[in-house]
Amino acid sequence: MILTVCMSPSVDVTIELDQLNVGKVNIVKSKTLSFTGKALNVAIGVARLGGDAYATGFMYNENGAMFERALDKEGVPFAFVWNSGRVRENYKCIDKKSMLTEINDVGGQVAPEKLGELLQMIRGFSARSDVTVISGGLPRGVDTAYYREIFRTVDPHSLRIADTEGAKLFAALEAGIDLVKPNLEELEETLGREFKDKDDMLAGCRELLDRGAKTVLLSLGKDGAVITNGTKNYYCKSINVAVNSTVGAGDGMVAAAATMLQKGADLPDILRAGVAAGTATVTTFDTISFTRAKYEEIYASLNVTEFH
């Protein structure tokens, strides 16, 4: 089983426009609501690959039932720690040039006792899980050290994947992580510097390895991704596809990587699967995940190369 932990769910309102005109009236061409969260997207991706996923994390009373229905539809079982209030709403505007403008709300608050309740659930569920994925932000007011506490709670027999950034990532790394998946922008912001070439990128990845990661899967967006364990470095270029939405692409990459990690795959296969799932996700507009058919089509066309 692959356990995914979502600490900050969101209602993603994806709006398609001809052009985003700041300070003027904009006419919506289409609108899609997704009941999501990074770790929930990962669980859905795992399920679409035929894997056994289980979702947990924080949820909110006023509109949480819509998330339950969305997971039921995908065949993903779940158990949440419930809180008062509503799930936050994020707005993502996509224009005809495939430019994405995001307006993200912050997560609601959770009572202090709920933090301990989630730790207990993770302790129990991770004992039955081959892989545990924890990704995304934190509820309002929760210290970044909670990321370290969560990963230290995960059963030692479960492989650990983190997909977050900044102080949250540093806190997670203190607990030891089997795989981290930043994108290039997140890595630059986390380490506080710009990467101008592959040597800079590898140096940044090695810093995460030195801090406690065993493997770094670095997403380069439309250019593909890099994976390294500090000894071996591999690159996989993506293929050109029609980009309908970049929402959930990183989560698709994590879902495929987790599935491959569960199977004991080597670095090139983890990388290839991650790029295939991330690329397949951007071809969809009305869903936050990929179809298995598109994933398999893209996977078959990708090549992985080693570099130094």
KACORZI-V195384 format. One record per pair of residues at least 6 apart in sequence whose ideal C-beta (glycine too) atoms are under 6 Angstrom apart, sorted by sequence separation. I is the first residue (numbers start at 0). J is the second residue. D is the distance in Angstrom with one decimal. If there is no record, write none. Layout:
I:J:D + I:J:D
//
This chain:
46:52:5.0 + 93:99:5.5 + 125:131:4.8 + 153:159:5.6 + 187:193:5.6 + 194:200:4.8 + 218:224:5.0 + 45:52:3.9 + 70:77:5.1 + 226:233:5.2 + 92:100:4.5 + 207:215:5.2 + 217:225:4.6 + 16:25:5.5 + 150:159:5.8 + 194:203:5.9 + 225:234:5.3 + 259:268:5.5 + 280:289:4.5 + 42:52:4.1 + 91:101:5.2 + 161:171:4.3 + 216:226:4.9 + 259:269:4.5 + 279:289:3.5 + 204:215:4.2 + 224:235:5.8 + 282:293:5.9 + 42:54:4.3 + 90:102:4.3 + 215:227:5.5 + 223:235:4.9 + 14:27:5.4 + 15:28:4.6 + 190:203:5.4 + 204:217:5.8 + 223:236:4.3 + 256:269:5.2 + 259:272:4.8 + 276:289:5.6 + 15:29:4.5 + 89:103:4.6 + 214:228:4.9 + 223:237:4.3 + 279:293:4.2 + 39:54:5.6 + 89:104:5.9 + 161:176:4.9 + 279:294:4.4 + 14:30:5.3 + 88:104:5.4 + 133:149:5.8 + 221:237:5.9 + 87:104:3.8 + 159:176:5.1 + 186:203:5.1 + 255:272:4.0 + 256:273:4.5 + 13:31:4.6 + 159:177:5.0 + 160:178:4.8 + 161:179:5.0 + 162:180:4.8 + 255:273:5.1 + 276:294:5.5 + 279:297:5.3 + 87:106:5.5 + 158:177:4.5 + 275:294:5.4 + 278:297:5.1 + 12:32:5.8 + 54:75:5.5 + 58:79:3.7 + 146:167:4.7 + 150:171:5.3 + 164:185:4.0 + 168:189:5.7 + 208:229:4.6 + 252:273:4.1 + 255:276:3.6 + 11:33:4.3 + 131:153:4.8 + 254:276:6.0 + 275:297:4.5 + 52:75:5.2 + 53:76:5.5 + 54:77:4.2 + 55:78:5.5 + 57:80:5.4 + 58:81:5.5 + 59:82:5.3 + 60:83:5.7 + 62:85:5.4 + 84:107:4.4 + 143:166:4.2 + 147:170:4.1 + 151:174:4.7 + 204:227:5.1 + 275:298:3.8 + 10:34:6.0 + 11:35:5.1 + 61:85:4.2 + 62:86:5.3 + 143:167:4.8 + 146:170:4.2 + 150:174:3.6 + 165:189:5.2 + 205:229:6.0 + 252:276:5.6 + 57:82:6.0 + 59:84:5.0 + 146:171:4.5 + 164:189:5.0 + 251:276:4.0 + 252:277:3.9 + 9:35:5.9 + 59:85:5.5 + 131:157:4.7 + 144:170:5.4 + 147:173:4.9 + 251:277:5.1 + 275:301:5.9 + 9:36:5.6 + 46:73:5.3 + 59:86:4.8 + 82:109:4.9 + 143:170:5.0 + 147:174:5.1 + 274:301:5.9 + 8:36:3.7 + 46:74:5.5 + 125:153:4.5 + 126:154:4.3 + 130:158:4.6 + 131:159:5.6 + 132:160:4.5 + 133:161:5.9 + 134:162:3.6 + 179:207:5.9 + 46:75:5.2 + 109:138:4.6 + 125:154:4.2 + 128:157:4.8 + 248:277:4.6 + 251:280:3.8 + 43:73:4.8 + 108:138:6.0 + 122:152:5.2 + 271:301:5.2 + 5:36:4.0 + 34:65:4.8 + 82:113:6.0 + 108:139:4.9 + 121:152:5.2 + 218:249:5.9 + 34:66:4.5 + 106:138:4.4 + 108:140:5.4 + 125:157:4.6 + 248:280:4.5 + 271:303:5.3 + 5:38:3.7 + 42:75:4.8 + 80:113:5.3 + 106:139:5.3 + 179:212:4.7 + 233:266:5.6 + 247:280:5.2 + 248:281:5.1 + 270:303:5.7 + 4:38:5.4 + 5:39:4.9 + 105:139:5.4 + 118:152:4.8 + 233:267:5.3 + 3:38:4.0 + 34:69:4.3 + 231:266:5.9 + 235:270:4.9 + 80:116:5.0 + 175:211:5.0 + 176:212:4.9 + 177:213:5.0 + 178:214:4.6 + 179:215:5.6 + 180:216:4.5 + 182:218:4.1 + 183:219:5.6 + 235:271:5.6 + 245:281:5.4 + 267:303:4.3 + 80:117:4.7 + 233:270:5.3 + 237:274:5.5 + 3:41:4.7 + 172:210:4.3 + 240:278:5.9 + 251:289:5.2 + 3:42:4.3 + 172:211:3.8 + 235:274:4.5 + 242:281:4.9 + 243:282:5.9 + 172:212:5.9 + 216:256:5.8 + 226:266:5.1 + 243:283:5.9 + 244:284:5.1 + 247:287:3.8 + 237:278:4.9 + 243:284:3.8 + 246:287:5.7 + 247:288:5.9 + 240:282:5.2 + 1:45:5.0 + 226:270:4.2 + 59:107:5.8 + 1:50:5.9 + 224:273:5.9 + 6:56:5.4 + 224:274:5.1 + 0:51:4.8 + 1:52:5.1 + 2:53:5.2 + 3:54:5.2 + 4:55:5.6 + 5:56:3.5 + 6:57:5.5 + 223:274:5.3 + 4:56:5.0 + 57:109:5.7 + 0:53:5.6 + 216:273:5.9 + 238:300:5.7 + 55:120:5.5 + 235:301:5.7 + 235:303:4.7 + 55:124:6.0 + 233:303:5.2 + 234:304:5.5 + 233:305:5.5 + 234:306:5.6 + 19:92:5.3 + 180:253:5.4 + 232:306:5.5 + 19:94:5.2 + 10:86:5.7 + 16:92:5.9 + 18:94:5.1 + 8:86:5.0 + 9:87:5.1 + 10:88:4.6 + 11:89:5.1 + 12:90:5.0 + 13:91:4.7 + 14:92:4.9 + 15:93:5.3 + 16:94:5.1 + 17:95:5.3 + 9:89:4.9 + 19:100:5.6 + 41:132:5.2 + 162:253:5.3 + 38:132:6.0 + 38:134:4.8 + 37:134:4.1 + 160:257:5.7 + 37:135:3.8 + 7:106:4.0 + 158:260:5.7 + 2:124:5.0 + 2:125:5.6 + 132:257:5.5 + 2:128:3.9 + 0:127:5.9 + 130:257:4.9 + 0:128:4.7 + 7:135:5.1 + 1:130:4.7 + 2:131:4.6 + 3:132:4.6 + 4:133:4.4 + 7:136:4.2 + 130:260:5.7 + 6:137:5.5 + 130:261:5.0 + 129:261:4.7 + 97:242:4.5 + 99:245:5.5 + 91:246:5.8 + 40:247:4.8 + 44:251:5.0 + 50:258:5.0 + 41:250:5.1 + 45:254:4.9 + 40:250:3.5 + 44:254:2.7 + 48:258:5.1 + 41:253:5.0 + 37:250:5.3 + 41:254:4.7 + 45:258:5.9 + 13:246:6.0 + 47:288:5.8 + 44:288:5.0 + 47:291:5.4 + 43:288:4.7 + 40:287:5.2 + 35:287:5.2 + 31:285:5.1 + 33:287:4.7 + 1:257:5.2
//
